[in-house]
């Protein structure tokens, strides 16, 4: 059975309470999580949520067995006695819409097994601080030790969960949504309102995301948003309603997250059926957040023409978005450059895509054939037909202009009248 706790935590725990005790805690936590969910009739949408419940029960058991035997010196942490990674799991549970009782019931069941399971490592407990004259190793002393630990652990879980749940309610308020709309419109002072209502730190590196098709299930959307930002190593998401079927998702990093976010997201998570996700660009400050929101909406707009995937990032459509910012001018460039090749017909679209790849791949028929899963002869035939339809000879025309016109035609609806 794989543990829910991190390898670093397990290494310390094994060195303190022993490998066998840790193995018992892992199995007991799994049982407690399954029992809690079964009793309440709650069916988590993914194994990740089961792991969140298991993580809480597992950490409680490691703590009561003596790891750590005492709280760290100094003032209490924000999450009380919870290890940092458990506090993060509790926040994820709140974001995912999991009921609080699932966590608390699992923790209680796990603690009760210490005095009920003959295989429990009771021999560890005399090493703990006695709570009474009877000592922790006696029946009454052991029960009091476990009850005290479970009670404090549960109280800290509830505190972290409720604070996070309250923050979610504030995120979807009408005032927060209006602040984001004002930011997009460039209303003076809107940045300060976003900072106050959403808790944004403008020194962070922010990413805006538009999620559409989310009107059916808010809980489903929250779970997905949580999984997406976790996969990207970003902060828990802020969810702001845009309209009936779409939300803005805002997340951030304290340090630059690097490139390739779209591909990283596509490879790490899958959206529930019906959800479409458009990523903006990463930016800092008021202008950076506004640009990210606008670019996410640009990716959303071009997404149906650009990809069949559930995800589209601005990094993938930056050039077409720029080229089609003025649709009238863009359409004129297509008409003047492509001629009859710009017709609105599936056959002409197939010829345009073949020629686009041919130019993008340095006129390599081999690479185009591999990309389109066709023969090189098919590529040669399509390229020849496409060149015959061009308004100008490719050797006389600037190839870059032709390539840009093909990129525009890829995302801008073709004019049926062209070529007639």
C-alpha positions as CSV (number, residue, x, y, z in Angstrom):
1,X,0.0,0.0,0.0
2,X,1.5,3.3,-1.1
3,X,1.5,6.0,1.6
4,X,-0.4,9.3,1.3
5,X,2.4,11.2,3.2
6,X,5.5,12.4,1.4
7,X,8.7,10.4,1.3
8,X,10.4,13.0,3.5
9,X,7.8,12.7,6.2
10,X,7.8,8.9,6.0
11,X,11.6,8.7,6.4
12,X,11.4,10.8,9.6
13,X,8.5,8.8,10.9
14,X,10.2,5.4,10.3
15,X,13.3,6.7,12.1
16,X,11.1,7.7,15.1
17,X,8.5,5.0,15.4
18,X,9.8,2.2,13.2
19,X,8.9,0.8,9.8
20,X,6.3,-1.7,11.2
21,X,4.4,1.1,13.0
22,X,4.4,3.3,9.9
23,X,3.1,0.4,7.8
24,X,0.3,-0.2,10.3
25,X,-0.6,3.5,10.2
26,X,-0.7,3.5,6.3
27,X,-3.1,0.4,6.2
28,X,-5.2,1.7,9.1
29,X,-5.6,5.2,7.4
30,X,-6.7,3.5,4.2
31,X,-9.3,1.5,6.1
32,X,-10.5,4.6,7.9
33,X,-10.8,6.6,4.7
34,X,-12.8,3.9,3.0
35,X,-15.0,3.4,6.0
36,X,-15.7,7.1,6.4
37,X,-16.7,7.5,2.8
38,X,-18.9,4.4,2.8
39,X,-20.7,5.4,6.0
40,X,-21.6,8.8,4.6
41,X,-22.4,7.6,1.2
42,X,-20.1,10.1,-0.4
43,X,-18.5,9.0,-3.7
44,X,-15.4,11.1,-4.5
45,X,-15.0,11.8,-8.2
46,X,-11.4,10.7,-8.2
47,X,-8.8,8.7,-6.3
48,X,-7.0,12.0,-5.5
49,X,-9.9,12.9,-3.1
50,X,-9.7,9.5,-1.4
51,X,-6.0,10.2,-0.9
52,X,-6.8,13.5,0.8
53,X,-8.9,11.7,3.4
54,X,-6.3,9.0,3.8
55,X,-3.6,11.6,4.3
56,X,-5.4,13.3,7.2
57,X,-6.0,9.9,9.0
58,X,-2.4,8.8,8.3
59,X,-0.8,12.0,9.7
60,X,-3.0,11.8,12.8
61,X,-1.8,8.3,13.5
62,X,1.9,9.2,13.0
63,X,1.4,12.1,15.4
64,X,-0.3,10.2,18.2
65,X,2.3,7.4,18.0
66,X,5.0,9.9,18.8
67,X,6.0,11.6,15.5
68,X,6.5,14.3,16.4
69,X,6.0,13.7,20.2
70,X,5.8,17.4,20.8
71,X,5.0,20.5,18.8
72,X,7.8,22.4,17.3
73,X,9.2,25.2,19.6
74,X,8.0,28.7,18.9
75,X,4.6,30.2,18.1
76,X,1.9,27.9,16.6
77,X,1.9,27.6,12.9
78,X,-1.0,28.9,10.8
79,X,-2.3,25.3,10.6
80,X,-1.9,24.5,14.3
81,X,-0.5,21.1,14.9
82,X,-1.1,19.9,11.3
83,X,2.1,19.2,9.2
84,X,2.3,21.7,6.3
85,X,1.5,19.1,3.7
86,X,-1.6,18.0,5.6
87,X,-2.8,21.6,5.8
88,X,-2.5,21.7,2.0
89,X,-4.5,18.5,1.6
90,X,-7.3,19.9,3.8
91,X,-7.3,23.1,1.6
92,X,-7.5,20.9,-1.5
93,X,-10.5,19.0,0.0
94,X,-12.3,22.3,0.6
95,X,-11.6,23.4,-3.0
96,X,-12.7,20.0,-4.3
97,X,-16.1,20.3,-2.5
98,X,-15.5,17.3,-0.2
99,X,-17.6,17.5,3.0
100,X,-15.7,18.3,6.1
101,X,-17.2,15.3,8.0
102,X,-15.4,12.9,5.6
103,X,-12.0,14.1,7.0
104,X,-13.1,14.3,10.6
105,X,-14.8,10.9,10.7
106,X,-11.7,9.2,9.1
107,X,-9.5,10.8,11.7
108,X,-11.7,9.6,14.5
109,X,-12.0,6.0,13.1
110,X,-8.2,5.9,12.7
111,X,-7.6,7.0,16.3
112,X,-10.1,4.5,17.7
113,X,-8.3,1.6,16.0
114,X,-5.3,2.2,18.3
115,X,-7.2,0.7,21.2
116,X,-9.4,-1.7,19.2
117,X,-6.9,-3.3,16.8
118,X,-4.8,-6.1,18.3
119,X,-2.1,-5.4,15.8
120,X,-1.8,-1.7,16.8
121,X,1.8,-0.8,18.0
122,X,0.7,0.0,21.6
123,X,4.2,-0.6,22.8
124,X,5.2,2.8,21.4
125,X,2.9,4.7,23.8
126,X,4.8,4.3,27.1
127,X,7.5,6.5,25.4
128,X,5.0,9.3,25.1
129,X,4.3,11.9,27.8
130,X,1.9,10.3,30.4
131,X,-1.4,12.2,30.7
132,X,-2.3,10.8,34.1
133,X,-0.8,8.9,37.0
134,X,-1.8,5.7,35.2
135,X,0.6,6.5,32.3
136,X,-0.1,6.4,28.6
137,X,0.6,2.7,28.4
138,X,-2.4,1.8,30.6
139,X,-5.9,1.4,29.2
140,X,-7.3,4.7,30.6
141,X,-4.1,6.6,29.9
142,X,-3.9,5.4,26.3
143,X,-7.5,6.3,25.6
144,X,-7.0,9.8,27.0
145,X,-3.8,10.3,25.0
146,X,-5.5,9.3,21.8
147,X,-8.7,11.2,22.5
148,X,-6.7,14.4,23.3
149,X,-4.6,14.1,20.1
150,X,-7.5,13.3,17.8
151,X,-9.5,16.2,19.3
152,X,-6.8,18.8,18.7
153,X,-5.9,17.4,15.3
154,X,-9.6,17.5,14.2
155,X,-10.0,21.0,15.5
156,X,-7.1,22.2,13.4
157,X,-8.5,20.4,10.3
158,X,-11.8,22.0,10.8
159,X,-10.2,25.5,11.2
160,X,-8.2,25.2,8.0
161,X,-11.1,23.8,6.1
162,X,-13.6,26.4,7.2
163,X,-11.2,29.3,6.5
164,X,-10.6,27.9,3.0
165,X,-14.3,27.3,2.4
166,X,-15.1,30.9,3.5
167,X,-12.5,32.2,1.0
168,X,-14.2,30.2,-1.8
169,X,-17.5,31.8,-1.0
170,X,-15.9,35.2,-1.2
171,X,-14.2,34.4,-4.5
172,X,-17.5,33.9,-6.3
173,X,-19.2,37.0,-4.9
174,X,-20.7,39.5,-7.4
175,X,-18.4,42.2,-6.1
176,X,-15.3,40.1,-7.0
177,X,-16.7,39.4,-10.5
178,X,-17.4,43.0,-11.1
179,X,-13.9,43.9,-9.9
180,X,-12.4,41.6,-12.6
181,X,-14.8,43.1,-15.3
182,X,-13.6,46.5,-14.3
183,X,-10.0,45.4,-14.5
184,X,-10.6,44.1,-18.1
185,X,-12.2,47.4,-19.0
186,X,-9.3,49.4,-17.6
187,X,-11.5,51.2,-15.0
188,X,-9.2,53.3,-12.7
189,X,-8.8,51.8,-9.3
190,X,-10.0,48.3,-10.4
191,X,-6.6,46.8,-9.6
192,X,-6.9,47.8,-5.9
193,X,-10.4,46.3,-5.8
194,X,-9.1,43.0,-7.2
195,X,-6.3,43.0,-4.7
196,X,-8.7,43.6,-1.8
197,X,-11.5,41.3,-2.9
198,X,-9.4,38.4,-4.3
199,X,-6.4,38.7,-2.1
200,X,-4.0,39.1,-5.1
201,X,-0.4,39.9,-4.5
202,X,0.7,41.9,-7.6
203,X,4.3,40.9,-7.1
204,X,3.4,37.2,-7.9
205,X,3.4,35.8,-11.4
206,X,-0.3,35.4,-12.3
207,X,-2.1,33.3,-14.9
208,X,-5.7,33.8,-16.0
209,X,-7.8,30.9,-17.4
210,X,-11.2,30.8,-18.9
211,X,-13.2,27.7,-18.3
212,X,-16.4,27.3,-20.3
213,X,-19.3,24.8,-20.2
214,X,-19.1,24.9,-16.4
215,X,-22.8,25.7,-15.7
216,X,-23.9,22.2,-15.0
217,X,-21.8,21.5,-11.9
218,X,-20.0,24.0,-9.7
219,X,-18.5,21.1,-7.6
220,X,-17.1,19.5,-10.8
221,X,-15.5,22.8,-11.8
222,X,-13.9,23.3,-8.4
223,X,-12.4,19.8,-8.4
224,X,-11.0,20.3,-11.9
225,X,-9.6,23.8,-11.2
226,X,-7.9,22.4,-8.1
227,X,-6.3,19.5,-10.1
228,X,-5.2,21.8,-12.9
229,X,-3.4,24.3,-10.6
230,X,-1.9,21.5,-8.5
231,X,-0.5,19.9,-11.7
232,X,1.1,23.3,-12.7
233,X,2.6,23.8,-9.2
234,X,0.6,27.0,-8.8
235,X,-1.4,28.4,-5.9
236,X,-4.9,27.2,-5.2
237,X,-7.3,28.7,-7.8
238,X,-9.5,31.7,-7.3
239,X,-12.8,31.2,-9.2
240,X,-14.7,34.2,-10.4
241,X,-18.0,33.9,-12.4
242,X,-18.0,35.5,-15.8
243,X,-21.4,34.5,-17.1
244,X,-23.8,31.6,-16.8
245,X,-21.5,29.0,-18.6
246,X,-18.0,30.3,-17.9
247,X,-15.7,31.3,-15.1
248,X,-12.4,33.0,-14.8
249,X,-9.8,31.0,-12.9
250,X,-6.8,33.0,-11.4
251,X,-3.7,31.3,-10.0
252,X,-0.1,32.4,-9.4
253,X,3.4,31.5,-8.5
254,X,5.9,33.4,-6.4
255,X,8.6,32.7,-8.9
256,X,8.4,32.5,-12.7
257,X,6.8,29.1,-13.6
258,X,8.8,28.6,-16.8
259,X,7.5,27.9,-20.3
260,X,5.3,25.2,-21.8
261,X,2.4,25.5,-19.3
262,X,-0.1,24.5,-21.9
263,X,1.7,21.2,-22.7
264,X,2.3,20.5,-19.1
265,X,-1.4,20.9,-18.3
266,X,-2.4,18.8,-21.3
267,X,-0.1,16.0,-20.2
268,X,-1.0,16.1,-16.5
269,X,-4.8,16.4,-16.3
270,X,-8.0,15.7,-18.3
271,X,-11.0,18.0,-18.2
272,X,-14.5,16.5,-17.5
273,X,-16.6,16.1,-20.6
274,X,-18.0,19.4,-21.8
275,X,-15.4,21.7,-20.2
276,X,-13.2,23.8,-22.5
277,X,-10.1,25.5,-21.0
278,X,-8.2,28.5,-22.4
279,X,-5.0,29.7,-20.8
280,X,-3.8,33.3,-20.9
281,X,-0.2,34.4,-20.4
282,X,1.8,34.7,-17.2
283,X,2.2,38.3,-16.0
284,X,2.9,40.5,-13.0
285,X,1.1,43.6,-11.6
286,X,-2.2,45.0,-12.7
287,X,-1.2,45.2,-16.4
288,X,0.0,41.6,-16.3
289,X,-3.2,40.2,-14.8
290,X,-5.3,42.2,-17.3
291,X,-3.2,41.0,-20.2
292,X,-3.5,37.4,-19.0
293,X,-7.3,37.7,-18.8
294,X,-7.5,39.3,-22.3
295,X,-5.3,36.7,-23.8
296,X,-7.2,33.8,-22.1
297,X,-10.3,35.2,-23.8
298,X,-8.4,35.4,-27.1
299,X,-7.5,31.8,-26.8
300,X,-11.1,30.9,-26.0
301,X,-12.3,32.7,-29.1
302,X,-9.9,31.0,-31.5
303,X,-10.0,27.6,-29.8
304,X,-12.8,26.0,-31.9
305,X,-10.8,26.7,-35.1
306,X,-7.4,25.8,-33.7
307,X,-7.7,22.5,-31.9
308,X,-9.9,19.6,-31.0
309,X,-8.4,19.4,-27.6
310,X,-10.1,20.5,-24.4
311,X,-7.3,22.9,-23.8
312,X,-5.8,25.8,-25.7
313,X,-3.1,28.2,-24.5
314,X,-2.3,31.7,-25.7
315,X,1.2,30.5,-26.4
316,X,-0.2,28.3,-29.2
317,X,-2.3,31.0,-30.9
318,X,-0.4,34.2,-30.2
319,X,0.5,34.8,-33.9
320,X,-3.0,34.0,-35.3
321,X,-4.6,36.1,-32.5
322,X,-2.4,39.1,-33.5
323,X,-3.0,38.6,-37.2
324,X,-6.8,38.4,-36.8
325,X,-7.2,41.3,-34.4
326,X,-8.6,43.3,-37.3
327,X,-10.8,40.8,-39.0
328,X,-11.5,42.9,-42.1
329,X,-7.8,43.6,-42.8
330,X,-7.0,39.9,-42.1
331,X,-9.6,38.8,-44.6
332,X,-8.3,41.1,-47.2
333,X,-4.8,39.7,-46.8
334,X,-6.2,36.2,-47.2
335,X,-8.1,37.1,-50.4
336,X,-5.2,39.1,-51.9
337,X,-2.6,36.4,-51.2
338,X,-4.4,33.1,-51.5
339,X,-6.9,33.8,-54.2
340,X,-9.1,30.7,-55.0
341,X,-7.2,28.7,-52.4
342,X,-9.1,30.7,-49.7
343,X,-12.5,29.2,-50.7
344,X,-14.8,27.9,-47.9
345,X,-14.8,24.2,-48.8
346,X,-13.3,21.2,-47.0
347,X,-11.2,20.3,-50.0
348,X,-9.6,23.7,-50.2
349,X,-9.1,23.7,-46.4
350,X,-7.2,20.4,-46.8
351,X,-5.0,21.9,-49.5
352,X,-4.3,25.0,-47.4
353,X,-3.3,22.9,-44.4
354,X,-1.0,20.8,-46.5
355,X,0.7,23.9,-48.0
356,X,0.9,25.6,-44.6
357,X,2.8,22.6,-43.1
358,X,4.9,22.3,-46.3
359,X,6.1,25.9,-45.8
360,X,6.4,25.7,-42.0
361,X,8.6,22.5,-42.3
362,X,11.0,24.1,-44.8
363,X,9.3,22.4,-47.9
364,X,9.9,18.9,-46.5
365,X,7.4,16.5,-48.0
366,X,8.6,13.8,-45.6
367,X,7.8,15.8,-42.5
368,X,4.4,16.8,-43.9
369,X,3.5,13.2,-44.7
370,X,4.4,12.1,-41.2
371,X,2.4,14.9,-39.7
372,X,-0.8,14.2,-41.8
373,X,-0.4,10.4,-42.0
374,X,-0.4,10.4,-45.8
375,X,2.0,9.4,-48.5
376,X,4.7,11.7,-49.9
377,X,3.0,11.5,-53.3
378,X,-0.3,12.7,-51.7
379,X,1.6,15.6,-50.2
380,X,3.2,16.4,-53.6
381,X,-0.1,16.3,-55.3
382,X,-1.9,18.6,-52.8
383,X,1.0,21.1,-52.8
384,X,0.9,21.3,-56.6
385,X,-2.9,21.8,-56.6
386,X,-2.6,24.5,-53.9
387,X,0.1,26.4,-55.8
388,X,-2.0,26.4,-58.9
389,X,-4.8,28.1,-56.9
390,X,-2.6,30.8,-55.4
391,X,-3.1,34.3,-56.8
392,X,0.7,34.7,-57.2
393,X,3.5,32.4,-58.0
394,X,5.2,31.2,-54.8
395,X,8.6,31.9,-56.1
396,X,7.6,35.5,-56.9
397,X,5.5,36.0,-53.7
398,X,7.0,36.3,-50.3
399,X,6.7,32.8,-48.7
400,X,6.3,34.4,-45.3
401,X,3.3,36.4,-46.5
402,X,1.8,33.2,-47.9
403,X,2.4,31.3,-44.6
404,X,0.9,34.1,-42.6
405,X,-2.2,34.2,-44.9
406,X,-2.6,30.4,-44.4
407,X,-2.3,30.9,-40.6
408,X,-5.1,33.5,-40.8
409,X,-7.3,31.3,-42.9
410,X,-6.8,28.5,-40.4
411,X,-8.7,30.4,-37.7
412,X,-10.7,33.0,-39.6
413,X,-14.0,31.8,-41.1
414,X,-13.5,31.6,-44.9
415,X,-15.6,33.9,-47.1
416,X,-17.8,31.7,-49.3
417,X,-17.7,34.4,-52.0
418,X,-13.9,34.2,-52.5
419,X,-13.0,32.8,-55.9
420,X,-16.5,32.9,-57.3
